[in-house]
Amino acid sequence: MKKDTHPTYYPDAKLICACGNTVIAGSTVKEVHIELCSKCHPFYTGKQKLIDTARRVEKYQDKVAAKASKVGVLGKKAKTAKRAAEKIAKKSKKEVLKVGEEA
């Protein structure tokens, strides 16, 4: 290795937590201040709050129920198809009336 290119490594560096716990580990800094350690982290202490995944299911069910309540409401493609069908029906009625008048 080249000299003076790498930082000095301290195998006995102190990691000092906000809770007061100190851990000895290797680092390029002699003293490191951290916020969480294994003594105070919620996962390791058993005070972890789990995310409520059940709410996701409830949101989905609410969305499906809202969609089901909009049965009469049509989307853009369905509306244009409905208008086209009505237009064809009107034309056919007019043609039937014209044929009836001619006879």
Secondary structure, 3 states (H helix, E strand, C coil): CCCCCCCCCEEEEEEEECCCCEEEEEECCCEEEECCCCCCCHHHHCCCCCCCCHHHHHHHHHHHHHHHHCCCCCCHHHHHHHHHHHHHHHHHHHHHHHHHHHC
